[in-house]
Each structure stands twice: as structure tokens, then as C-alpha cells.
Amino acid sequence: MFLKAMRSFTAIFLVFFISSCSEYAKILKSSDVEMKYKKAIEYYDEEEYSKALSLFDELGTLFRGTSRSEIVHYYIANCHFNLKDHYFAGYYYKNYAKTYPKSPKAEEALYKSAYCSYLNSPTHSLDQQETNQAIEEFQLFLNRFPQTELKDSTNAMISELRSKLELKAYENAKLYYQMEEYKSATLSLKNLLKEFPESPHREEIEFLIVKSSYLLAANSIDSKKEERYAATIESYHKFVDEYGSSGKYIKQAESYYDSALRELDKMKF
């Protein structure tokens, strides 16, 4: 009895599916533009975004230069977004905001364009081009719509994206240190603090600058040792000024400072 009911259900489903496909094929082939527009919206409302997108793409060409071009463009962007095709969605949202800057939907479109780049931003270990693009687009959005109700959420996402960039820069700088490329490590660590002064790794970074400066000096040719040990001492004073005598790395930093002083004293004789 159960198998018979299942076969009956499957048969009904197949008839419905074939009928639905046949209807969609007829709509695609039809020359009735108004009917295509109506069905495209119906498919969109029913969340059949692939079918809706095919029709809206055609209508976008047919309605070019008319009053309905704007709404079709908006639907196309939304279809791509709902299909999770964020690259194309971002392109169409950005183009919509540029083409229709006075539209009531321009703010939403510019925000979603940036949000698509945010969604495309990869993990911190990969190339961060999309991350930088998302930050730029969010900042452009805030500049254009400074009173937007989306200001707080936008700033939160910018902070999240910047944290990702900071983490990548931090790991890159530490990689130079681990590879014993102390000159590159020192430079990268200093640049990291300039770009991300509020880094949660700041104390460790300041210490690694002291340590990398010392190890660079210790492994330098004699003609460069004095200058580089002096740089170690300068880095140590900066570290102490910021973290005092209770810092997590203070004892290790003091050992490099004392060694640098001893080496400089030797050079006087």
C-alpha cells in the first residue's frame, strides 16, 4: 500500500515538474514582453531566482532606455544576491547606484555592493584584495550617506575587515622573524604598528622589535654593529616607556638591552 502511494506521488510530481518546465520554456520563447515581465516578478516572489534572472536579463535589454529599466536592473542585482553569486550581485548593485544616484534604492544598492565585497573577503591567510575593496566601498557608502541607519553595522564590518588585515600583517611580520630575516622583520613590525596602532598584539610586537633589532646587530658586519645596537637601545626605551617595568616581556627585553650596552662598551676600547 505504501509503495503504491509513493509511486502515485512520484508520478504526480513528475507530471507537475514536466508541466512546469514546459511552461517556463514557452515563456522564454514568447515574444510577449508584458507577460515575461509579469512572470519574472512572479518567479522572483516565489523565490525561483534562476528562472526570474533569465527573464530579467532579457528584459534588461528590451527595456533599456525606458522607465522600467531601473526596476529590472534592481531585480537582476537581487536575483544574483539571493543566488549567492556575490561577485555579480556586487557589480550590479554598484552599477545601479552609479546609474540611478537619485533613486530611493541607491543607498541600499551602494551598501549591498560593499556588503557583497565583505562576503567575498577570504580568510586572513589568503590574498586580501577583496578585503581592501570592501573597506573602501563601505567608506564610500558612509561618505555618501553619512546619516544612514546602517552606520553602526557598517563600522562594525569595517573593524572586522581591518582586524583581518592586521592579523595577516602580524603573521607576515612574525614569519620574517621566524625565518631569521631580522632586518625585514624589524621594518615589517614597525610598519604594522603604524598602520594598526591599536593592535591587540602591540606589546608583543614592540618586544619583537627590540629582539629583532638586537639579533640584527649581533649578526651584522662590524661596521654596522654600533648603529644597530644603538637602535636596539632606542627600541628598548620605547618599549619601557609604553609598558613600564611590569610588562609581560620586560625581563627578556632587559636582557637584550643589557647585552647591547655591553657590546657598545666593548667598541669604545
C-alpha positions as CSV (number, residue, x, y, z in Angstrom):
1,M,0.0,0.0,0.0
2,F,2.8,2.3,0.9
3,L,4.8,1.6,-2.3
4,K,1.7,2.2,-4.3
5,A,1.1,5.6,-2.7
6,M,4.8,6.5,-3.2
7,R,4.6,5.6,-6.9
8,S,1.4,7.7,-7.2
9,F,3.1,10.7,-5.5
10,T,6.2,10.4,-7.7
11,A,4.0,10.2,-10.9
12,I,2.1,13.4,-9.8
13,F,5.4,15.2,-9.1
14,L,6.9,14.3,-12.4
15,V,3.8,15.5,-14.3
16,F,3.9,18.7,-12.3
17,F,7.7,19.1,-12.9
18,I,7.4,18.4,-16.7
19,S,4.5,20.8,-16.9
20,S,6.4,23.5,-15.1
21,C,9.4,23.1,-17.3
22,S,7.2,23.2,-20.4
23,E,5.5,26.4,-19.2
24,Y,8.9,28.1,-18.5
25,A,10.2,27.1,-21.9
26,K,7.1,28.6,-23.5
27,I,7.6,31.9,-21.6
28,L,11.3,32.1,-22.7
29,K,10.3,31.6,-26.3
30,S,7.4,34.0,-26.1
31,S,7.5,37.5,-27.7
32,D,5.0,38.8,-25.2
33,V,7.2,41.3,-23.2
34,E,4.5,42.2,-20.7
35,M,3.8,38.5,-19.9
36,K,7.5,37.9,-19.4
37,Y,7.8,40.9,-17.1
38,K,4.8,39.6,-15.1
39,K,6.1,36.1,-14.9
40,A,9.6,37.3,-13.9
41,I,8.2,39.1,-10.9
42,E,6.1,36.0,-10.1
43,Y,9.1,33.7,-10.2
44,Y,11.0,36.2,-8.0
45,D,8.3,36.4,-5.4
46,E,8.2,32.6,-5.4
47,E,12.0,32.6,-4.8
48,E,12.7,30.9,-8.1
49,Y,15.5,33.2,-8.7
50,S,17.3,31.4,-11.5
51,K,14.1,31.5,-13.7
52,A,13.5,35.1,-12.7
53,L,17.0,36.1,-13.6
54,S,16.9,34.6,-17.1
55,L,13.8,36.6,-17.8
56,F,15.1,39.8,-16.2
57,D,18.3,39.6,-18.1
58,E,16.4,39.6,-21.4
59,L,14.1,42.3,-20.2
60,G,17.1,44.4,-19.2
61,T,18.0,44.6,-22.9
62,L,14.4,45.1,-24.1
63,F,13.7,47.9,-21.5
64,R,16.9,49.7,-21.9
65,G,16.3,53.5,-22.0
66,T,12.7,53.1,-20.7
67,S,11.2,53.9,-17.3
68,R,11.3,50.2,-16.3
69,S,15.0,49.7,-16.9
70,E,15.7,50.8,-13.3
71,I,13.5,48.3,-11.6
72,V,14.7,45.5,-13.8
73,H,18.3,46.4,-13.0
74,Y,17.4,46.2,-9.3
75,Y,15.7,42.8,-9.7
76,I,18.8,41.5,-11.5
77,A,21.1,42.5,-8.7
78,N,18.8,41.0,-6.1
79,C,18.5,37.7,-8.0
80,H,22.3,37.4,-8.1
81,F,22.4,38.2,-4.4
82,N,19.8,35.7,-3.5
83,L,21.6,33.0,-5.6
84,K,24.7,33.8,-3.5
85,D,26.5,35.0,-6.6
86,H,28.1,37.9,-4.7
87,Y,30.6,38.9,-7.4
88,F,27.9,39.6,-10.0
89,A,25.5,41.0,-7.3
90,G,28.1,43.5,-6.2
91,Y,28.7,44.5,-9.8
92,Y,25.0,45.1,-10.5
93,Y,24.4,46.9,-7.2
94,K,27.4,49.2,-7.8
95,N,26.3,49.9,-11.3
96,Y,22.7,50.6,-10.1
97,A,23.9,53.2,-7.6
98,K,26.0,54.8,-10.2
99,T,23.4,54.8,-12.9
100,Y,20.5,55.9,-10.7
101,P,22.1,58.0,-7.9
102,K,18.8,59.8,-7.1
103,S,16.8,56.6,-6.7
104,P,15.3,55.8,-3.3
105,K,17.1,52.4,-3.6
106,A,20.5,54.0,-4.3
107,E,21.5,53.8,-0.6
108,E,20.6,50.2,-0.3
109,A,22.3,49.3,-3.6
110,L,25.6,51.0,-2.6
111,Y,25.5,49.3,0.8
112,K,24.8,45.9,-0.7
113,S,27.6,46.4,-3.2
114,A,30.1,46.9,-0.3
115,Y,28.4,44.0,1.6
116,C,29.0,41.7,-1.3
117,S,32.7,42.5,-1.2
118,Y,32.6,41.9,2.5
119,L,31.1,38.4,1.9
120,N,33.7,37.8,-0.7
121,S,36.5,38.6,1.7
122,P,38.5,35.4,2.3
123,T,40.3,34.1,5.4
124,H,43.2,36.2,6.5
125,S,45.8,33.8,5.2
126,L,44.8,34.4,1.6
127,D,45.1,37.5,-0.7
128,Q,43.3,40.4,0.8
129,Q,42.3,42.4,-2.3
130,E,38.6,41.8,-1.6
131,T,39.0,42.8,2.0
132,N,40.6,46.2,1.0
133,Q,37.9,46.7,-1.6
134,A,35.2,46.1,0.9
135,I,36.7,48.6,3.3
136,E,37.0,51.2,0.5
137,E,33.4,50.6,-0.6
138,F,32.0,50.8,2.9
139,Q,33.8,54.1,3.5
140,L,32.5,55.4,0.2
141,F,29.0,54.4,1.3
142,L,29.4,56.3,4.6
143,N,30.8,59.3,2.9
144,R,27.8,59.4,0.5
145,F,25.2,58.6,3.2
146,P,26.6,59.9,6.4
147,Q,23.2,59.9,8.2
148,T,22.4,56.3,7.2
149,E,20.8,54.0,9.7
150,L,23.3,51.4,8.7
151,K,26.2,53.4,10.1
152,D,26.8,51.2,13.2
153,S,26.7,47.9,11.3
154,T,28.9,49.3,8.6
155,N,31.5,50.5,11.0
156,A,31.4,47.1,12.8
157,M,32.1,45.3,9.5
158,I,35.0,47.8,8.7
159,S,36.5,47.0,12.1
160,E,36.2,43.2,11.4
161,L,37.8,43.6,8.0
162,R,40.7,45.7,9.4
163,S,41.2,43.1,12.1
164,K,41.7,40.6,9.3
165,L,44.3,42.8,7.6
166,E,46.0,43.3,10.9
167,L,46.2,39.6,11.6
168,K,47.7,38.9,8.1
169,A,50.3,41.7,8.5
170,Y,51.1,40.4,12.0
171,E,51.7,36.9,10.8
172,N,53.7,38.1,7.9
173,A,56.0,40.1,10.1
174,K,56.4,37.2,12.5
175,L,57.3,34.9,9.6
176,Y,60.2,37.2,8.8
177,Y,61.3,36.9,12.4
178,Q,61.0,33.1,12.4
179,M,63.0,32.9,9.2
180,E,65.7,35.0,10.9
181,E,65.3,37.8,8.4
182,Y,65.7,40.3,11.2
183,K,66.1,43.5,9.0
184,S,62.8,42.7,7.2
185,A,61.2,41.7,10.5
186,T,62.1,44.9,12.2
187,L,60.8,47.0,9.3
188,S,57.6,45.0,9.0
189,L,56.9,45.1,12.7
190,K,57.3,48.9,12.8
191,N,55.1,49.3,9.7
192,L,52.5,47.1,11.4
193,L,52.3,49.4,14.4
194,K,52.0,52.5,12.2
195,E,49.1,51.0,10.3
196,F,47.4,49.3,13.2
197,P,48.3,51.3,16.4
198,E,45.5,49.6,18.3
199,S,46.6,46.1,17.5
200,P,45.8,43.6,20.3
201,H,49.4,42.2,19.7
202,R,51.0,45.6,20.3
203,E,53.1,44.6,23.4
204,E,54.5,41.5,21.7
205,I,55.2,43.5,18.5
206,E,57.1,46.2,20.5
207,F,59.2,43.4,22.2
208,L,59.9,41.7,18.9
209,I,61.2,44.9,17.5
210,V,63.7,45.0,20.4
211,K,64.7,41.4,19.9
212,S,64.9,41.6,16.1
213,S,67.0,44.8,16.4
214,Y,69.4,43.1,18.8
215,L,69.7,39.9,16.7
216,L,70.2,42.0,13.5
217,A,73.0,43.9,15.2
218,A,74.6,40.7,16.6
219,N,74.7,39.2,13.2
220,S,75.9,42.3,11.3
221,I,79.3,43.1,10.0
222,D,81.5,45.1,12.4
223,S,80.9,48.4,10.5
224,K,77.2,48.3,11.2
225,K,77.1,46.9,14.7
226,E,77.3,50.2,16.6
227,E,74.4,51.8,14.7
228,R,72.3,48.7,15.1
229,Y,73.0,48.2,18.8
230,A,72.1,51.8,19.3
231,A,68.8,51.1,17.5
232,T,68.2,48.2,19.9
233,I,68.6,50.5,22.9
234,E,66.3,53.1,21.4
235,S,63.7,50.4,20.8
236,Y,64.0,49.2,24.4
237,H,63.4,52.7,25.8
238,K,60.3,53.0,23.7
239,F,59.1,49.6,25.0
240,V,59.7,50.6,28.6
241,D,58.1,54.0,28.2
242,E,54.9,52.3,27.0
243,Y,54.8,49.2,29.2
244,G,56.9,50.2,32.3
245,S,58.6,47.6,34.4
246,S,55.7,45.2,34.7
247,G,55.3,44.2,31.0
248,K,55.0,40.6,30.0
249,Y,58.2,40.7,28.1
250,I,60.2,43.2,30.3
251,K,62.8,40.7,31.6
252,Q,63.6,39.4,28.1
253,A,63.8,42.9,26.7
254,E,66.1,44.0,29.5
255,S,68.5,41.1,28.7
256,Y,68.8,42.4,25.1
257,Y,69.2,45.9,26.3
258,D,72.0,45.0,28.7
259,S,73.8,42.9,26.0
260,A,73.5,45.8,23.6
261,L,75.1,48.1,26.2
262,R,77.9,45.7,26.8
263,E,78.6,45.4,23.1
264,L,78.7,49.1,22.7
265,D,81.1,49.4,25.7
266,K,83.5,46.9,24.1
267,M,83.6,49.1,20.9
268,K,85.0,52.0,22.9
269,F,88.2,50.3,23.5
